[in-house]
Structure formats: structure tokens, C-alpha cells
Amino acid sequence: MNEEFEANVILPTTEGDGIKLADDAVNAAYARDTFPVVAYTAEELDEMAFLSPDITSYCNQQYAHWVTEGGVEEEWDAYIAKLNQMSVQDLIQIHLDAYARYIAE
């Protein structure tokens, strides 16, 4: 559409794209234009490649288990303990360090 035509289009604010446009105006005050693009060191990338697959797989398996069978409340502490055994804190620290470098730029 050309800009002149688009300027003459009036969408109802109570349905469809009109709601989306109204929401966009509200969300603009809170949303950023871009997500931060953080950079990882070679060592961090290697560690992430080592840790992430097993941690992600375990999280996905537990999520599926809890959705289909329940038990999250009873199993939560063991879940966190297992993640800690799998070095999830190291993975979190890698992301925090990369973000800290991004902020410092």
C-alpha cells in the first residue's frame, strides 16, 4: 500500500488489526527496538555447547512429565538439585557475563 492510501484506512479498535495497532501504541513505551546482541568468548561458546544440550533436554523432559502426569510441587526441589548437578549455574553465569560485557559497551 502507498502511504496516502494507508493514511486513509480506519480500522475498528475493537477487533482484528485495529486491536493490534492500539496495543502497539501502548506497548511502544515498554518495548525496545532491538534485543541485545551479546558476544560470547570462544571458551564460553565451548562450555555452552557442552552444557546446554543436556540441560535443555532435561528441562523439556520434566516439563512434559509435569504437564502429562503432574507432580511439579513434590518434585521441584529434586529438579533444581539435578539442574545444579548439571552445572546450570555455570551456564547462567556465562549468560550474565556476556550481558555484563554488552552493558559495559
ABEGO torsion letter per residue (X at the ends): XBAAAAAABBBBAABEAAAAAAAAAAAAAABBABBBBBBBBAAAAAAAAAAAAAAAAAAAAAAAAAAAAEGAAAAAAAAAAAAAAAGAAAAAAAAAAAAAAAAAX
